Every structure is written in structure tokens, then in C-alpha cells.
Amino acid sequence: MALLHKIGQSDSESVYDAYAQKPSEGTIAKYKMPDDSHDPEVITDLILDELLLDGNAKQNLSTFCQTYADPYIRKIMDACIDKNMIDKDEYPQTAEIERRCVQILADLWNSPESKTTIGCSTIGSSEAAMLGGLAMKWRWREKRQKEGKPTDKPNLITGPVQVCWEKFARYFDVELREIPMEHDRLLMTPEEVIKRIDENTIGVVPTFGVTFTLQYEPVKEISDALDDYQKRTGLDIPIHVDGASGGFIAPFIQQDIVWDFRLPRVKSINASGHKFGLSPLGVGWVVWREESDLPKDLIFNVNYLGGEMPTFALNFSRPGGQIIAQYYNFLRNGRKGYERIHKACQEHGMFIAGEIEKMGIFDILYDGSTGIPGAAWMLKKGTDLGFNIFDLSDRMRVRGWQIASYTLPVNCQDMAIQRVLIRHGFSHDMAQLLIDDLQRSIEYLRKNPMTHSLDEKTAGGYHH
Ligand SMILES: Cc1ncc(COP(=O)(O)O)c(C=O)c1O
């Protein structure tokens, strides 16, 4: 049978190839805008090709942030690409959905006034932490002014914190009293907090899921100690919990830990929707225990359905899709779904910690069971295997794995640790593949010992 051939295609169309025409043939513009326009498909291909050199997000075990999105989240993000969440009047339903998310979180975190309390979305936990910090500073200053006392030396007490709190302290002129780690104490303790308090303390920030070790700081014990301190001194010190990760984990899989608004001293909580909240990058949350915990003069009003809506933010324009995706996650997963997802991650983290312990050359610092899903370990002290933890991370990169390796902060800088985070989208099979690759990498490095080991700087990072 004769084949039908379509004719009439011009020569130039039939020989079209994205890689055989300008600008693919030469170098693309990098630091100056080109004079002329180009074919969007060709440009997209070129940019996407370049991005292949980025790490594979699923194998990025350094990040706390979500790297998995189901097709429905992608659909929502696509539909919402043009929604600016600050335009409350133009996108009133986006504003309404943001409001519902705040209420859902206030309820999840046991606010006694979850229906009336106040909170907002942010671009992430960093912005949310700044807002929580500002509210503490404002409340402290108001009180001091009323008492006719000086307000020029506010301080904030934290354990080993994420850099956002260092930023808050520097940008908003607050002295950071960060409790340094010790070899036998990697977290904040009530005793260490009490030692550092004075009348200028605007608040205490326990981290509920410490970035370095994934463990939870003991919020209840600190709250109890502050109750006792108030009885003795009259000073009433509020707590803001940095629940960047734990705020979206403990309510589902560690319900016995009392860390949230059940403690009256906890006045505000921040968490990252884009971490264990399971939403795409670009959403965090901060919620106050009761409306009165957020000073009124920090609030700006924007137009909303012919009326006014209170806002508190460092940014103005911000994408709305992440907020809608957060609401989707709440409805889609429900409490049971979040529990199933985080439990699976917790089990994979514990499996990895167990397998690593069996290798016999590591000390487990965190076994994945009581904090954020994941694991942390370090080479046993005094073992000389011909490589260090940074060499091992570097070797693992050959198979695409990105594993954070870093030294702990002051007083524990001699401790170089490796840490993996296990997030939604990671399976038991992947955990086994990771372990197999670790074993292979260790064997390789033992056979080929390093003549010049890498250090934290030369290893090139993953130390969030
Ligand atoms: C404890 C803690 N606080 C704050 C942050 C900052 O969060 P974000 O990246 O959402 O701004 C992080 C990030 O990892 C964190 O672990």
C-alpha cells in the first residue's frame, strides 16, 4: 500500500532543530540583555538544559523544604499564578482561604480562641519569625514605657537557632542571647534560659525542631521554669515557638508532647507551610495565641470587599498559589493523612539511623524518633579511616545524593556531623538505595584514602 506523504512543508521548517539555530549555536547572553528576541521554545530548552546541572531535588536530603508536589498541587499553582495575595479586594476568596488556614492552624495548635485569634501567611518561617519577634519587642516596649523604664536594650533568649533569628536580632536591634551548645547538651535547657533572663528580655524562643540536630527543645519545661521565675521575680516572659518544621509534625505524630498554645505562656508560633506543611515553596505561617497578643500598631489595614482587612507583613506582593495549595493539603490529607505521611517519613529516618549505626564507624546523634523525620550522625571519635565526613558527602554526590555535612556551632565546632531529612516523596526503597550507596562510598574511600581531605569550606556546603 502506498504511504501518504504530507507535502508543502518549507525547507526551513523541516530542518528546524532547536540546537541547530541561533542562539544555541553560539553562547547565549548571560550578563547583558540581547538586542533581539528569540524563539521561546529554544530559549526554554537552553535554560532547562542549564538547570540539569542543579542537584536533583528528590535526592536533596539537606533541605527541610518540600520537593514533592502531586499533580493537583501543580494544577492549583498553575491556576493561581496570577493571584497576588496582597490584593484582598481583587481576590477576596484567596483572602478568605488564607483566613481559614490561619483558623485551622490556630485550632491545630490549640489556641483557646482559635475562631477569633489572629495570624497570617508569610513567605516562609523567616518572615514569620521576624513578625513574631517584632510583636514580642513591641509588647515589651509598651510595658516598659508604661512603667517609665528605659527601652533601649531589649534582648532575646534562644538555643542554637536558625539564622533567621540572628537576622531578626540584627535588623531590629535586639541583643541575641543564644545559649551555646556543649558536648553534653546540644539544646536549650530551663536552667540555661533562666541564667540569661533579665528585665530587658522580650521573650524566649525554643526551636521545635533544631536545624542542626532535628531535635525538639523542651518547650513545656522552659514554660514551667518561666512560671516559677515569674512567681519569684514578678517578671512575665513570653514564649514564641519556632516550629518551622515541628509545628507541622508533632500535632500528627507526637501528640503527647505539650509545646503549643496549651501552654498559656506560648504567645505565638511560626511554622513553614513549605516544609512539613507539604505545600510548595513560598509559604509560612505565624499565629498568635489570642488577638490581644499582637500589638495593634503593628497592623496595617488594606481594602477588602469595600471594608478593611488587617495585615501584618514585611512584604507586599506575594504569590497566592502556595496559600491555596496549603488549604488543599489540609482538606486533601486531613489529620489522618498528615499522620500517615509523616509517620512513613519518621520510619524511613529511623531505618536509616539504624542501618548507619550497624556500620560500626558512626555515632548516632539523632535516631529519627522524637523530632523531625531524619537522622544525624558523626564518625566515631578517634577513628582514622583515611577520610572524613566531608569526603564522604562529596563521594555521595557522585550518585546524586546531597547530604548536609557541617560542624556544630560554637563550643562544639570539633563535632562534624552528617544529617539527612526525610520528606514526603521519599520511600523505603530510596532509603535502602541511600544506605547501599553509603556503604559503597565508604568502601571506595577506605580503598582510596584521601591524601588531602576536604573541610567544611572546600566540600562546598549543604550546611543549612
Ligand atoms: C528552625 C527553623 N527556623 C526558621 C527557618 C527558616 O525557614 P524558612 O526557610 O521557611 O524561611 C528554618 C529553616 O530551615 C528552620 O529550620
The ligand as an SDF file (V2000), in Angstrom:
LIG
                    3D

 16 16  0  0  0  0  0  0  0  0999 V2000
   14.0820   26.1700   62.9370 C   0  0  0  0  0  0  0  0  0  0  0  0
   13.9950   26.9830   61.6950 C   0  0  0  0  0  0  0  0  0  0  0  0
   13.5400   28.2510   61.7680 N   0  0  0  0  0  0  0  0  0  0  0  0
   13.4290   29.0200   60.6700 C   0  0  0  0  0  0  0  0  0  0  0  0
   13.8050   28.5480   59.4300 C   0  0  0  0  0  0  0  0  0  0  0  0
   13.6610   29.4300   58.2270 C   0  0  0  0  0  0  0  0  0  0  0  0
   12.5850   28.9760   57.4880 O   0  0  0  0  0  0  0  0  0  0  0  0
   12.2310   29.4330   56.0080 P   0  0  0  0  0  0  0  0  0  0  0  0
   13.2310   28.7400   55.1400 O   0  0  0  0  0  0  0  0  0  0  0  0
   10.8490   28.9160   55.8340 O   0  0  0  0  0  0  0  0  0  0  0  0
   12.3300   30.9130   55.9380 O   0  0  0  0  0  0  0  0  0  0  0  0
   14.2950   27.2360   59.3140 C   0  0  0  0  0  0  0  0  0  0  0  0
   14.7140   26.7210   58.0060 C   0  0  0  0  0  0  0  0  0  0  0  0
   15.2050   25.6290   57.8620 O   0  0  0  0  0  0  0  0  0  0  0  0
   14.3890   26.4300   60.4690 C   0  0  0  0  0  0  0  0  0  0  0  0
   14.8360   25.1680   60.4050 O   0  0  0  0  0  0  0  0  0  0  0  0
  1  2  1  0
  2  3  1  0
  2 15  2  0
  3  4  2  0
  4  5  1  0
  5  6  1  0
  5 12  2  0
  6  7  1  0
  7  8  1  0
  8  9  2  0
  8 10  1  0
  8 11  1  0
 12 13  1  0
 12 15  1  0
 13 14  2  0
 15 16  1  0
M  END
$$$$
